[in-house]
Amino acid sequence: MNEQPNIPVLIGAVPLLAVTSFVMNEGYKTATIAGSTLTQMVAPTTKTITIEALLIGKQRALRPALEAMALTSRLLASASAPLMKLAGVPVVAKTSVNLDMQITSLIFTHDNQMRDTLRVTISLIHVPRTQLGGLLGGSLDLVMAGGSAFI
């Protein structure tokens, strides 16, 4: 059996090597067409992403970096990374690139079954910053969707 390399999910600059679940929730607002029973999708609703991962061994040292991204204001993020002026926290996965994300929740779980491992649940929400960032993120999603068929 061919073993493929483990492609990490990147939350900003933090690589998550042991992702157990990646859920992206997208939907569309609908509107009824005047004088008809037909409806039409008019705008996307808020995009959310929930990631569950394991920080194993030395990777547990990534916890402060995740916490710092969750606490960092937009102004401070802009000073620390020039591209953050145009976008929020980037989330890069095998199937999508999402530039305008903000961490809304971090849950760290440590139990006696896996003493050398932290389980992390990260919730993110799409926070559009600029029209350029939205267009760039959308085009990168299309490129990733086309390219993921070959991975």
URVEN-V643625 format. One record per helix or strand of 2 or more residues. SS is the DSSP state (@ for helix, = for strand). FROM is the first residue (numbers start at 1). TO is the last residue. If there is no record, write none. Layout:
<<SS:FROM:TO> <SS:FROM:TO>>
//
This chain:
<<=:9:11> <=:14:16> <=:18:25> <=:28:32> <=:39:44> <=:48:56> <@:57:71> <@:74:80> <@:82:85> <=:89:92> <=:97:109> <=:117:126> <@:131:150>>
//
